[in-house]
């Protein structure tokens, strides 16, 4: 038989969720255009290259 629902405190809910959270190291790859470290699937922050072309050109001041 079902047990009456008892509301968990915010602390208890967060404790439960925290047990499933895993910290992982930030992954990065080196840019194929300039070699700077960049996040995978993101345009390079240094030169703006993505998938072999410059997707986000740097605007020089
Ligand atoms: Zn680059």
PDB file of the backbone (N, CA, C, O) and the ligand in Angstrom, with CONECT records:
HET     ZN  A 101       1
ATOM      1  N   UNK A   1       0.850  -1.196   0.000  1.00  0.00           N
ATOM      2  CA  UNK A   1       0.000   0.000   0.000  1.00  0.00           C
ATOM      3  C   UNK A   1       0.877   1.235   0.000  1.00  0.00           C
ATOM      4  O   UNK A   1       1.950   1.261   0.604  1.00  0.00           O
ATOM      5  N   UNK A   2       0.400   2.251  -0.687  1.00  0.00           N
ATOM      6  CA  UNK A   2       1.205   3.467  -0.825  1.00  0.00           C
ATOM      7  C   UNK A   2       1.350   4.171   0.510  1.00  0.00           C
ATOM      8  O   UNK A   2       0.459   4.163   1.360  1.00  0.00           O
ATOM      9  N   UNK A   3       2.486   4.763   0.648  1.00  0.00           N
ATOM     10  CA  UNK A   3       2.793   5.501   1.872  1.00  0.00           C
ATOM     11  C   UNK A   3       2.480   6.966   1.641  1.00  0.00           C
ATOM     12  O   UNK A   3       2.815   7.488   0.578  1.00  0.00           O
ATOM     13  N   UNK A   4       1.851   7.657   2.586  1.00  0.00           N
ATOM     14  CA  UNK A   4       1.571   9.082   2.403  1.00  0.00           C
ATOM     15  C   UNK A   4       2.849   9.871   2.122  1.00  0.00           C
ATOM     16  O   UNK A   4       3.888   9.674   2.752  1.00  0.00           O
ATOM     17  N   UNK A   5       2.720  10.776   1.144  1.00  0.00           N
ATOM     18  CA  UNK A   5       3.862  11.560   0.719  1.00  0.00           C
ATOM     19  C   UNK A   5       4.320  12.472   1.850  1.00  0.00           C
ATOM     20  O   UNK A   5       3.522  13.211   2.428  1.00  0.00           O
ATOM     21  N   UNK A   6       5.598  12.413   2.156  1.00  0.00           N
ATOM     22  CA  UNK A   6       6.139  13.329   3.147  1.00  0.00           C
ATOM     23  C   UNK A   6       7.107  14.275   2.489  1.00  0.00           C
ATOM     24  O   UNK A   6       8.079  13.848   1.866  1.00  0.00           O
ATOM     25  N   UNK A   7       6.854  15.531   2.622  1.00  0.00           N
ATOM     26  CA  UNK A   7       7.691  16.501   1.959  1.00  0.00           C
ATOM     27  C   UNK A   7       9.087  16.519   2.577  1.00  0.00           C
ATOM     28  O   UNK A   7       9.253  16.621   3.793  1.00  0.00           O
ATOM     29  N   UNK A   8      10.089  16.417   1.692  1.00  0.00           N
ATOM     30  CA  UNK A   8      11.474  16.482   2.139  1.00  0.00           C
ATOM     31  C   UNK A   8      11.895  17.941   2.235  1.00  0.00           C
ATOM     32  O   UNK A   8      11.459  18.789   1.455  1.00  0.00           O
ATOM     33  N   UNK A   9      12.736  18.203   3.192  1.00  0.00           N
ATOM     34  CA  UNK A   9      13.238  19.568   3.320  1.00  0.00           C
ATOM     35  C   UNK A   9      14.131  19.903   2.127  1.00  0.00           C
ATOM     36  O   UNK A   9      14.614  19.006   1.437  1.00  0.00           O
ATOM     37  N   UNK A  10      14.342  21.169   1.893  1.00  0.00           N
ATOM     38  CA  UNK A  10      15.204  21.613   0.803  1.00  0.00           C
ATOM     39  C   UNK A  10      16.606  21.030   0.973  1.00  0.00           C
ATOM     40  O   UNK A  10      17.261  20.640   0.007  1.00  0.00           O
ATOM     41  N   UNK A  11      17.034  20.984   2.202  1.00  0.00           N
ATOM     42  CA  UNK A  11      18.357  20.434   2.492  1.00  0.00           C
ATOM     43  C   UNK A  11      18.440  18.969   2.091  1.00  0.00           C
ATOM     44  O   UNK A  11      19.410  18.548   1.461  1.00  0.00           O
ATOM     45  N   UNK A  12      17.430  18.196   2.454  1.00  0.00           N
ATOM     46  CA  UNK A  12      17.452  16.760   2.152  1.00  0.00           C
ATOM     47  C   UNK A  12      17.371  16.516   0.649  1.00  0.00           C
ATOM     48  O   UNK A  12      18.033  15.621   0.123  1.00  0.00           O
ATOM     49  N   UNK A  13      16.545  17.327  -0.050  1.00  0.00           N
ATOM     50  CA  UNK A  13      16.459  17.168  -1.501  1.00  0.00           C
ATOM     51  C   UNK A  13      17.808  17.439  -2.153  1.00  0.00           C
ATOM     52  O   UNK A  13      18.239  16.719  -3.054  1.00  0.00           O
ATOM     53  N   UNK A  14      18.455  18.481  -1.682  1.00  0.00           N
ATOM     54  CA  UNK A  14      19.737  18.851  -2.274  1.00  0.00           C
ATOM     55  C   UNK A  14      20.813  17.845  -1.932  1.00  0.00           C
ATOM     56  O   UNK A  14      21.699  17.575  -2.742  1.00  0.00           O
ATOM     57  N   UNK A  15      20.738  17.287  -0.729  1.00  0.00           N
ATOM     58  CA  UNK A  15      21.714  16.246  -0.367  1.00  0.00           C
ATOM     59  C   UNK A  15      21.577  15.051  -1.303  1.00  0.00           C
ATOM     60  O   UNK A  15      22.573  14.480  -1.748  1.00  0.00           O
ATOM     61  N   UNK A  16      20.322  14.677  -1.599  1.00  0.00           N
ATOM     62  CA  UNK A  16      20.080  13.525  -2.467  1.00  0.00           C
ATOM     63  C   UNK A  16      20.607  13.809  -3.875  1.00  0.00           C
ATOM     64  O   UNK A  16      21.268  12.968  -4.483  1.00  0.00           O
ATOM     65  N   UNK A  17      20.303  15.014  -4.384  1.00  0.00           N
ATOM     66  CA  UNK A  17      20.760  15.345  -5.741  1.00  0.00           C
ATOM     67  C   UNK A  17      22.261  15.482  -5.807  1.00  0.00           C
ATOM     68  O   UNK A  17      22.883  15.150  -6.816  1.00  0.00           O
ATOM     69  N   UNK A  18      22.840  15.972  -4.730  1.00  0.00           N
ATOM     70  CA  UNK A  18      24.288  16.189  -4.727  1.00  0.00           C
ATOM     71  C   UNK A  18      25.037  14.874  -4.843  1.00  0.00           C
ATOM     72  O   UNK A  18      26.148  14.832  -5.371  1.00  0.00           O
ATOM     73  N   UNK A  19      24.428  13.794  -4.347  1.00  0.00           N
ATOM     74  CA  UNK A  19      25.088  12.489  -4.407  1.00  0.00           C
ATOM     75  C   UNK A  19      25.256  12.030  -5.841  1.00  0.00           C
ATOM     76  O   UNK A  19      26.155  11.243  -6.137  1.00  0.00           O
ATOM     77  N   UNK A  20      24.392  12.518  -6.752  1.00  0.00           N
ATOM     78  CA  UNK A  20      24.464  12.088  -8.148  1.00  0.00           C
ATOM     79  C   UNK A  20      25.258  13.046  -9.019  1.00  0.00           C
ATOM     80  O   UNK A  20      25.502  12.779 -10.195  1.00  0.00           O
ATOM     81  N   UNK A  21      25.655  14.159  -8.432  1.00  0.00           N
ATOM     82  CA  UNK A  21      26.433  15.119  -9.226  1.00  0.00           C
ATOM     83  C   UNK A  21      27.879  14.677  -9.244  1.00  0.00           C
ATOM     84  O   UNK A  21      28.457  14.327  -8.215  1.00  0.00           O
ATOM     85  N   UNK A  22      28.433  14.700 -10.397  1.00  0.00           N
ATOM     86  CA  UNK A  22      29.837  14.320 -10.520  1.00  0.00           C
ATOM     87  C   UNK A  22      30.600  15.483 -11.123  1.00  0.00           C
ATOM     88  O   UNK A  22      30.160  16.120 -12.080  1.00  0.00           O
ATOM     89  N   UNK A  23      31.727  15.732 -10.548  1.00  0.00           N
ATOM     90  CA  UNK A  23      32.588  16.757 -11.095  1.00  0.00           C
ATOM     91  C   UNK A  23      33.505  16.108 -12.118  1.00  0.00           C
ATOM     92  O   UNK A  23      34.100  15.062 -11.858  1.00  0.00           O
ATOM     93  N   UNK A  24      33.613  16.723 -13.261  1.00  0.00           N
ATOM     94  CA  UNK A  24      34.524  16.198 -14.272  1.00  0.00           C
ATOM     95  C   UNK A  24      35.428  17.334 -14.738  1.00  0.00           C
ATOM     96  O   UNK A  24      35.043  18.503 -14.734  1.00  0.00           O
ATOM     97  N   UNK A  25      36.600  16.970 -15.125  1.00  0.00           N
ATOM     98  CA  UNK A  25      37.551  17.967 -15.587  1.00  0.00           C
ATOM     99  C   UNK A  25      37.037  18.598 -16.874  1.00  0.00           C
ATOM    100  O   UNK A  25      36.476  17.919 -17.734  1.00  0.00           O
ATOM    101  N   UNK A  26      37.235  19.891 -16.991  1.00  0.00           N
ATOM    102  CA  UNK A  26      36.846  20.587 -18.204  1.00  0.00           C
ATOM    103  C   UNK A  26      37.653  20.022 -19.369  1.00  0.00           C
ATOM    104  O   UNK A  26      38.884  20.021 -19.353  1.00  0.00           O
ATOM    105  N   UNK A  27      36.939  19.550 -20.365  1.00  0.00           N
ATOM    106  CA  UNK A  27      37.648  18.954 -21.496  1.00  0.00           C
ATOM    107  C   UNK A  27      37.921  20.018 -22.545  1.00  0.00           C
ATOM    108  O   UNK A  27      37.118  20.931 -22.737  1.00  0.00           O
ATOM    109  N   UNK A  28      39.013  19.903 -23.196  1.00  0.00           N
ATOM    110  CA  UNK A  28      39.331  20.835 -24.268  1.00  0.00           C
ATOM    111  C   UNK A  28      40.134  20.111 -25.327  1.00  0.00           C
ATOM    112  O   UNK A  28      40.755  19.078 -25.077  1.00  0.00           O
ATOM    113  N   UNK A  29      40.102  20.679 -26.507  1.00  0.00           N
ATOM    114  CA  UNK A  29      40.923  20.194 -27.602  1.00  0.00           C
ATOM    115  C   UNK A  29      41.729  21.382 -28.100  1.00  0.00           C
ATOM    116  O   UNK A  29      41.402  22.531 -27.804  1.00  0.00           O
ATOM    117  N   UNK A  30      42.770  21.107 -28.846  1.00  0.00           N
ATOM    118  CA  UNK A  30      43.545  22.220 -29.385  1.00  0.00           C
ATOM    119  C   UNK A  30      43.016  22.574 -30.767  1.00  0.00           C
ATOM    120  O   UNK A  30      42.644  21.712 -31.562  1.00  0.00           O
ATOM    121  N   UNK A  31      43.000  23.868 -31.015  1.00  0.00           N
ATOM    122  CA  UNK A  31      42.476  24.395 -32.277  1.00  0.00           C
ATOM    123  C   UNK A  31      43.304  23.886 -33.446  1.00  0.00           C
ATOM    124  O   UNK A  31      44.534  23.880 -33.400  1.00  0.00           O
ATOM    125  N   UNK A  32      42.609  23.459 -34.493  1.00  0.00           N
ATOM    126  CA  UNK A  32      43.329  22.942 -35.658  1.00  0.00           C
ATOM    127  C   UNK A  32      43.934  24.076 -36.481  1.00  0.00           C
ATOM    128  O   UNK A  32      44.819  23.852 -37.306  1.00  0.00           O
ATOM    129  N   UNK A  33      43.450  25.288 -36.250  1.00  0.00           N
ATOM    130  CA  UNK A  33      43.934  26.442 -37.010  1.00  0.00           C
ATOM    131  C   UNK A  33      45.137  27.099 -36.335  1.00  0.00           C
ATOM    132  O   UNK A  33      46.160  27.342 -36.975  1.00  0.00           O
ATOM    133  N   UNK A  34      45.006  27.384 -35.033  1.00  0.00           N
ATOM    134  CA  UNK A  34      46.083  28.103 -34.355  1.00  0.00           C
ATOM    135  C   UNK A  34      46.692  27.305 -33.214  1.00  0.00           C
ATOM    136  O   UNK A  34      47.726  27.701 -32.678  1.00  0.00           O
ATOM    137  N   UNK A  35      46.080  26.192 -32.827  1.00  0.00           N
ATOM    138  CA  UNK A  35      46.658  25.344 -31.796  1.00  0.00           C
ATOM    139  C   UNK A  35      46.303  25.747 -30.378  1.00  0.00           C
ATOM    140  O   UNK A  35      46.722  25.077 -29.434  1.00  0.00           O
ATOM    141  N   UNK A  36      45.550  26.808 -30.198  1.00  0.00           N
ATOM    142  CA  UNK A  36      45.161  27.238 -28.857  1.00  0.00           C
ATOM    143  C   UNK A  36      44.145  26.257 -28.283  1.00  0.00           C
ATOM    144  O   UNK A  36      43.366  25.668 -29.032  1.00  0.00           O
ATOM    145  N   UNK A  37      44.142  26.072 -26.948  1.00  0.00           N
ATOM    146  CA  UNK A  37      43.137  25.187 -26.361  1.00  0.00           C
ATOM    147  C   UNK A  37      41.748  25.783 -26.501  1.00  0.00           C
ATOM    148  O   UNK A  37      41.544  26.971 -26.249  1.00  0.00           O
ATOM    149  N   UNK A  38      40.813  24.969 -26.897  1.00  0.00           N
ATOM    150  CA  UNK A  38      39.426  25.420 -27.037  1.00  0.00           C
ATOM    151  C   UNK A  38      38.505  24.303 -26.616  1.00  0.00           C
ATOM    152  O   UNK A  38      38.913  23.143 -26.559  1.00  0.00           O
ATOM    153  N   UNK A  39      37.260  24.644 -26.319  1.00  0.00           N
ATOM    154  CA  UNK A  39      36.302  23.619 -25.945  1.00  0.00           C
ATOM    155  C   UNK A  39      35.815  22.908 -27.202  1.00  0.00           C
ATOM    156  O   UNK A  39      35.624  23.546 -28.237  1.00  0.00           O
ATOM    157  N   UNK A  40      35.611  21.591 -27.126  1.00  0.00           N
ATOM    158  CA  UNK A  40      35.133  20.879 -28.294  1.00  0.00           C
ATOM    159  C   UNK A  40      33.747  21.364 -28.714  1.00  0.00           C
ATOM    160  O   UNK A  40      32.917  21.694 -27.868  1.00  0.00           O
ATOM    161  N   UNK A  41      33.506  21.404 -29.995  1.00  0.00           N
ATOM    162  CA  UNK A  41      32.241  21.833 -30.594  1.00  0.00           C
ATOM    163  C   UNK A  41      31.994  23.328 -30.413  1.00  0.00           C
ATOM    164  O   UNK A  41      30.869  23.800 -30.577  1.00  0.00           O
ATOM    165  N   UNK A  42      33.048  24.071 -30.075  1.00  0.00           N
ATOM    166  CA  UNK A  42      32.931  25.521 -29.961  1.00  0.00           C
ATOM    167  C   UNK A  42      33.938  26.152 -30.906  1.00  0.00           C
ATOM    168  O   UNK A  42      34.988  25.574 -31.189  1.00  0.00           O
ATOM    169  N   UNK A  43      33.613  27.330 -31.387  1.00  0.00           N
ATOM    170  CA  UNK A  43      34.571  28.065 -32.200  1.00  0.00           C
ATOM    171  C   UNK A  43      35.747  28.464 -31.312  1.00  0.00           C
ATOM    172  O   UNK A  43      35.587  28.706 -30.116  1.00  0.00           O
ATOM    173  N   UNK A  44      36.909  28.527 -31.912  1.00  0.00           N
ATOM    174  CA  UNK A  44      38.117  28.864 -31.159  1.00  0.00           C
ATOM    175  C   UNK A  44      38.019  30.290 -30.624  1.00  0.00           C
ATOM    176  O   UNK A  44      37.619  31.207 -31.341  1.00  0.00           O
ATOM    177  N   UNK A  45      38.389  30.465 -29.355  1.00  0.00           N
ATOM    178  CA  UNK A  45      38.334  31.790 -28.757  1.00  0.00           C
ATOM    179  C   UNK A  45      39.455  32.686 -29.216  1.00  0.00           C
ATOM    180  O   UNK A  45      39.357  33.909 -29.110  1.00  0.00           O
ATOM    181  N   UNK A  46      40.528  32.093 -29.729  1.00  0.00           N
ATOM    182  CA  UNK A  46      41.683  32.882 -30.123  1.00  0.00           C
ATOM    183  C   UNK A  46      41.575  33.338 -31.574  1.00  0.00           C
ATOM    184  O   UNK A  46      41.886  34.489 -31.879  1.00  0.00           O
ATOM    185  N   UNK A  47      41.143  32.462 -32.467  1.00  0.00           N
ATOM    186  CA  UNK A  47      41.114  32.823 -33.889  1.00  0.00           C
ATOM    187  C   UNK A  47      39.716  32.710 -34.491  1.00  0.00           C
ATOM    188  O   UNK A  47      39.494  33.169 -35.611  1.00  0.00           O
ATOM    189  N   UNK A  48      38.771  32.111 -33.772  1.00  0.00           N
ATOM    190  CA  UNK A  48      37.403  32.043 -34.276  1.00  0.00           C
ATOM    191  C   UNK A  48      37.156  30.950 -35.293  1.00  0.00           C
ATOM    192  O   UNK A  48      36.099  30.918 -35.923  1.00  0.00           O
ATOM    193  N   UNK A  49      38.122  30.045 -35.463  1.00  0.00           N
ATOM    194  CA  UNK A  49      37.954  28.996 -36.465  1.00  0.00           C
ATOM    195  C   UNK A  49      37.054  27.899 -35.938  1.00  0.00           C
ATOM    196  O   UNK A  49      37.099  27.547 -34.760  1.00  0.00           O
ATOM    197  N   UNK A  50      36.241  27.367 -36.822  1.00  0.00           N
ATOM    198  CA  UNK A  50      35.442  26.195 -36.483  1.00  0.00           C
ATOM    199  C   UNK A  50      35.249  25.375 -37.740  1.00  0.00           C
ATOM    200  O   UNK A  50      34.920  25.913 -38.798  1.00  0.00           O
ATOM    201  N   UNK A  51      35.454  24.070 -37.626  1.00  0.00           N
ATOM    202  CA  UNK A  51      35.279  23.132 -38.739  1.00  0.00           C
ATOM    203  C   UNK A  51      36.082  23.578 -39.954  1.00  0.00           C
ATOM    204  O   UNK A  51      35.612  23.503 -41.090  1.00  0.00           O
ATOM    205  N   UNK A  52      37.294  24.039 -39.696  1.00  0.00           N
ATOM    206  CA  UNK A  52      38.206  24.331 -40.794  1.00  0.00           C
ATOM    207  C   UNK A  52      38.038  25.685 -41.438  1.00  0.00           C
ATOM    208  O   UNK A  52      38.708  25.989 -42.425  1.00  0.00           O
ATOM    209  N   UNK A  53      37.156  26.503 -40.901  1.00  0.00           N
ATOM    210  CA  UNK A  53      37.015  27.845 -41.452  1.00  0.00           C
ATOM    211  C   UNK A  53      36.771  28.813 -40.298  1.00  0.00           C
ATOM    212  O   UNK A  53      36.472  28.399 -39.178  1.00  0.00           O
ATOM    213  N   UNK A  54      36.903  30.099 -40.586  1.00  0.00           N
ATOM    214  CA  UNK A  54      36.704  31.103 -39.550  1.00  0.00           C
ATOM    215  C   UNK A  54      35.218  31.420 -39.458  1.00  0.00           C
ATOM    216  O   UNK A  54      34.659  32.112 -40.309  1.00  0.00           O
ATOM    217  N   UNK A  55      34.590  30.901 -38.407  1.00  0.00           N
ATOM    218  CA  UNK A  55      33.150  31.077 -38.247  1.00  0.00           C
ATOM    219  C   UNK A  55      32.834  32.380 -37.513  1.00  0.00           C
ATOM    220  O   UNK A  55      31.765  32.963 -37.693  1.00  0.00           O
ATOM    221  N   UNK A  56      33.759  32.816 -36.701  1.00  0.00           N
ATOM    222  CA  UNK A  56      33.504  34.008 -35.876  1.00  0.00           C
ATOM    223  C   UNK A  56      34.752  34.874 -35.940  1.00  0.00           C
ATOM    224  O   UNK A  56      35.603  34.800 -35.054  1.00  0.00           O
ATOM    225  N   UNK A  57      34.870  35.693 -36.979  1.00  0.00           N
ATOM    226  CA  UNK A  57      36.104  36.479 -37.122  1.00  0.00           C
ATOM    227  C   UNK A  57      36.303  37.410 -35.951  1.00  0.00           C
ATOM    228  O   UNK A  57      35.357  38.005 -35.435  1.00  0.00           O
ATOM    229  N   UNK A  58      37.536  37.523 -35.546  1.00  0.00           N
ATOM    230  CA  UNK A  58      37.877  38.430 -34.460  1.00  0.00           C
ATOM    231  C   UNK A  58      37.793  39.855 -34.977  1.00  0.00           C
ATOM    232  O   UNK A  58      38.347  40.187 -36.024  1.00  0.00           O
ATOM    233  N   UNK A  59      37.092  40.690 -34.225  1.00  0.00           N
ATOM    234  CA  UNK A  59      36.980  42.102 -34.598  1.00  0.00           C
ATOM    235  C   UNK A  59      38.070  42.859 -33.864  1.00  0.00           C
ATOM    236  O   UNK A  59      38.035  42.997 -32.641  1.00  0.00           O
ATOM    237  N   UNK A  60      39.029  43.343 -34.618  1.00  0.00           N
ATOM    238  CA  UNK A  60      40.164  44.042 -34.019  1.00  0.00           C
ATOM    239  C   UNK A  60      39.779  45.492 -33.771  1.00  0.00           C
ATOM    240  O   UNK A  60      39.132  46.136 -34.596  1.00  0.00           O
ATOM    241  N   UNK A  61      40.190  45.979 -32.629  1.00  0.00           N
ATOM    242  CA  UNK A  61      39.891  47.374 -32.265  1.00  0.00           C
ATOM    243  C   UNK A  61      40.743  48.315 -33.105  1.00  0.00           C
ATOM    244  O   UNK A  61      40.646  49.533 -32.957  1.00  0.00           O
TER     245      UNK A  61
HETATM  246 ZN    ZN A 101      42.259  28.939 -33.149  1.00  0.00          ZN
END
